[in-house]
Amino acid sequence: MQESKTYHLPILIEQDEDGIFIVSCPSFKSCHSFGKTIDEAMSNIREVIEICIEEEKEQFGELNRFIGFREIEIAA
C-alpha cells in the first residue's frame, strides 16, 4: 500500500464582476476552479488539485516547491 503524503499548497482567490469566486493553485499549470462562495470554490479546487497531483507525479515524479508570493506596484 502506498503511503499518503500531505501537501501544503498556495491558493489564489479572486472575485469577478459577477461576484463569482475564482480560485487557482499556482503550483500547477491550468489549475483553476470557481464557486458562488469561497467555501464552494475551495471545495471545487480541492478536487482539481487532486487530479493535478496525480498527473504531475506521473509526468515529473515530484511537485515544485512553493517559495512564496510577492506583490508589485506598477503605476499606469
C-alpha positions in Angstrom: 0.0 0.0 0.0 1.4 3.4 -1.0 1.9 5.9 1.8 -0.2 9.1 1.7 1.6 12.4 1.6 0.3 15.7 2.8 0.9 18.8 0.6 0.6 22.5 1.7 -0.3 24.4 -1.5 -0.9 28.1 -2.1 -4.3 29.2 -3.3 -5.2 32.5 -5.0 -8.7 33.7 -4.5 -10.2 36.4 -6.7 -13.8 37.6 -7.3 -15.1 38.5 -10.7 -17.5 41.3 -11.7 -20.5 38.9 -11.1 -19.4 38.0 -7.6 -18.2 34.5 -8.5 -15.0 33.4 -6.6 -12.2 32.2 -8.8 -9.6 30.1 -7.2 -6.2 29.0 -8.6 -3.3 26.9 -7.4 -0.1 28.3 -8.9 1.8 25.2 -8.2 0.2 23.6 -11.3 -0.5 24.9 -14.8 -4.2 25.4 -15.6 -5.3 24.5 -12.0 -8.4 26.7 -11.6 -11.9 26.4 -10.4 -14.8 28.6 -9.1 -17.8 28.8 -6.9 -20.6 31.1 -5.7 -19.0 31.1 -2.2 -15.4 30.9 -1.1 -16.2 27.5 0.6 -17.7 26.2 -2.6 -14.7 27.4 -4.6 -12.3 25.8 -2.2 -14.1 22.5 -2.3 -14.0 22.6 -6.1 -10.3 23.5 -6.3 -9.5 20.6 -3.9 -10.9 18.2 -6.5 -8.9 19.8 -9.3 -5.7 19.8 -7.2 -6.1 16.0 -6.5 -6.2 15.4 -10.3 -3.2 17.7 -10.9 -1.1 16.0 -8.2 -1.7 12.6 -9.9 -0.9 13.9 -13.3 2.2 15.8 -12.1 3.6 12.7 -10.3 3.1 10.6 -13.4 4.8 13.1 -15.6 7.6 14.6 -13.4 7.8 12.4 -10.3 7.6 15.3 -7.7 5.9 18.7 -7.3 7.6 22.1 -7.4 8.4 23.5 -4.0 6.3 26.6 -3.1 8.5 29.6 -2.1 6.1 32.5 -1.6 4.2 35.4 -3.0 5.3 38.9 -3.7 3.2 42.0 -4.6 4.5 44.5 -7.1 3.2 48.1 -7.5 3.1 49.5 -11.0 1.9 53.0 -11.9 -0.2 53.0 -15.0 
